[in-house]
Amino acid sequence: MEIETIFRVILPMLILAFIAHRGYYVRKHGREENSLKKREEGWPSKLAGLLAMMGFFSIIAYVINPNWLAWASLPFPSWLRLTGVGIAVAGFVLLQWSQTTLGKNWSDTPRMIKEQTLVTSGPYRWIRHPIYSAFLLILGATLLIAANWLIGLTWLGMTALEITSRIGFEESLMLEYFGEQYREYMKRTGRLAPRLF
C-alpha cells in the first residue's frame, strides 16, 4: 500500500476515534441535572464550530482526492508524518488517563456540579487541564499526518479557540468554588503543560 494512502486512512480514523471517545464520555457523564453553574456559549465557540466544519470538509476532500487540496500541502517527510501519528496516540493516552482520573467530576461543558471535588492526582498532579492538552496533541497532529496546512490549522484553530474560552471560565469557577485550595493548586501546576520551575 502506498504511504499516502495509509495517511488518508489514518486521518479520518483519528477524527472518528476522537468523536467516539468524546461521545462515550458525554453519554456517560454529560447529564446536567446536577449543575450549579454553567458557561454560556459565546462567539469563540461559534467560530470554533465553523472551523470544525471546515476541518471535516477538508478531511473529506483529502480522503477522496488529495489533489483537491494540493495547494495547501506541505513537503513533510514520511517520518515526520508518522511522528504525528505517535503524537496523536500519546494524546489519546493522556485523554483516557485524564478522563479516568476525573471520573464523575468530568462534564462535557464547563460547569460546576453539586458533588464536585478538586482532583489533583494522575495527570492533574502536574497539569490543570490535561484533557485540553490531549485535544491539542490529537487534533494538532492532523497538521503532520495530512501534511496539509489547511487541515492542520483549521483543527488547531478550532481547538485553541474552544479551550481558551473554556479555561478562563473553568478556572474562575474553580476559584469561586474551592478558593485558596485552588489558588495553591494553580501555583504548583501548569495550565496545559507541567510547570518547569
N, C-alpha and C positions, 0 to 999 in steps of 0.2 A: 504494500500500500504506500502511496506517495505521502511524504511527510506533511504536505499542505492539507491533504485530505484528513489526516489524523487530527490536525488542529481544527479543521472545520467540523469534526465530530466532537472533539473535547469541549469547544467553546459553548455550544448550546447545552451540552450535558452539564457544564459548570453552572450555567444560569438556572437550568431546571432543578438541579440539586439544591441550589440556594433557595429557590422559591419553595421547593418541597420541605426543606428544613424549617424555613420560617413559617410555612403553613401549618406544619405539625405543632409547633410551639404556640402559635396563635390559637389553634383549636384546643390545645391542652390547657393554656393559662390565659387566654385572651378575654375572659369574662369580665365585664365592667361593673357588676353589681356591688363589688367591694371597694369601688373607687371613692377616694376622699377628694382628690383634686386632679384635674386632667388638663393637658395642654390643648389649646385651640390651634387648629391648623392655620398657618399664615401663608404669605406669598412664597417663602423659601420651599415649603412643602409642595406647593402647586408647581413651581418651576422644576423642582426635583422630579415630580411626576411626568412633566413634559420631557425632561431629559431621559427618563427611564423608557418612555415610549420611543424616543429617537434611538436609544440603545437597542431596544428589541428589534425595531425595524432594520437597523444597520446590521445586527447579527443575522437576521433572516436573509438579508441581501448577501451577506458574506457567505453564508452556508449554501445558498442557491448558486451564486456565481461570484467568486471573489473579484473578478474583473470589474464588476459594477462599482466596487469601492477601491479600485487600484490607485486612484488619485490621492487617497489618504493612507496608502500603505507605507510602512517603514521598513528599511533594509536590515531587519534583525536576523542574526544567525539562528539556526535551529536550537543551539544550546541555550541561548537566551530565552527563546520561546518555551523550551522545556523547563527552564528555571521558573518561568511564570506559572507553569502547572504546579511545580513544587511549592511556590508561594501560596497559590490557591488552596492546596491541600493543607498547608500549615494554617491558613486562615480557617478552614473547616475544623481542624483540630482545636484551635483556640475558641472558635464559636461554640462547639459542643461542650468543651470544658467549662466555658463561662455559663452556658445555659444550665448545665447540670449543677454547677455550684450555686447559682441563684435560686433554682427550684421554683417554689411558689412566689418568690419575690419578683419574678420577671413579669412584665406585661408588654404587649405589643405597641402600646402608645405610652409616652411619658406621663405617668400619673402616680399618685400615692395610694396605696391600698391600706385597709384597716390593720392588717396583721404584718405590716412592713417591718422588716428587720434590716439592720445595716450589715451587709455581707462583706467581710474583709479576708476571706480565705480563698484558696485556689488562685486564679489569676488576679482576683481583686486584692490580693496581698500587695501587688505591685502597680496595678493599673486600675483606675476608677471606672473606665468604660471599655473593657476588653471586647465586648460584643461589637462595638463600633470599630475597634481596631481590626477585628476579624472581617467586618464588612469591607474595610479599606483594602485589606490584603486580598480577599476573594475577588471583589469587583475591580480593584486596581490591576489585578493580574490579567484582566482581559486585554489591557494595552499590550502586554508582552506576548500573550498567546496568539492574538489575532494579528499582531504586528501591524496594527492599523490605528492611527491617532483618533479617527472619528469614533470608532467603537470604544477605545480606551478612555478618551476624555469625556464622552457622554456618561459612561458608567462612573468614572471617578468624580465628575462634576455633580452628578446626582447624589452620590454617596456623601460627598463633602458638604453639600448644601443641607441635606437632611440631618446629618449628625451634628453639624454646627448649630442648627436651630434647636435640636433636641437637647444637646449637652447643657446649654445655658439654662433652659427651663428645668431640667432634671436636677442640676446642681443647686439651683435656688430652692427647689422643693426639699431636697435633702438637707440643706442648711436650715430651712424653716422647721423641718420635722425632727432632725437629730441634733441641731445646734452645734455646740462645742465639740461633741464627739465626731461630727463630720468635718469640722474645721481641722481637727487634729489628723484625721484620716487624709485630708487633702494635702497636708504638709509632708506626709511620707510617701505619697503615691503620685504617679504621673497621670495625666488625663488620658492619653492614648498609647503611651509607651512608658516603660519603667523610668523612674527618676534616676539619673546617674549620680547626682550629688545631693 
